[in-house]
Amino acid sequence: MSGFVSPRAKVKGLLSKNAQVYGPTEVGEGCFVDDFTTLGYPSRHRLLKALETRAGGEHEVIDEASLGSFVGPRCIIRRGCVVYDEVVIEGDVELGHNVLVRSGSVIQRGSRIGSSTLLDGAVQVGRDVNIQSNVYIPHLTKISDRVFIAPNVVMTNDPYPVGSPLKGPTIGVGAVIGAGAVILPGVEVGDGAVVGAGSIVTKNVPPRVVVYGVPARQAYTVEEYERKKQTYMKQ
């Protein structure tokens, strides 16, 4: 893998020599873009159209197809990440290793995305969100501010695979999703709600309640959850 920086790109941050930056991608001041990362990779239909002409080598074809992405100031894009074109990453965002962000996604200020996580389409991530490693987030998912998503969570968006109208989940402000949970298409998790580890969430979750199980059912309130948490912290 060799480095490449498009003549259309505007890079103000620190770019490692083996990074690839395509199209009119912008990288803000104070950013660090590690080796073997790709910014501005074109979506499928634009890449296929560019391949019809094949004007130039590999980098030139990809560069021609790219509409560019935007990376705000003071971001860290770690080794192995691929960020497609038409992605907006606001300032102070960190991506772990091998994160994939597809076209149409927006990651707002101060959020962190763990290693090997996939934002698979137009995904909205709010401010100060903490998404751990190996999380799958499909097209049309909306994640509000200050959400915590533990490792190996799987969200889904196709009610009747394959090809039914897609409905991404919506995760409310300050919600907590435990490790290994599965969120079904169109489910809304309310503000401040907690989903227990390993749960399968098939129905909407009201604000400020704790649910767990297969299928997930309401267990108690977040106030009780906080009391249990404080007792645990004092041990």
Order of alpha helices (4+ residues) and beta strands (2+ residues): beta-beta-beta-beta-beta-beta-beta-alpha-alpha-beta-beta-beta-beta-beta-beta-beta-beta-beta-beta-beta-beta-beta-beta-beta-beta-beta-beta-beta-beta-beta-beta-beta-alpha
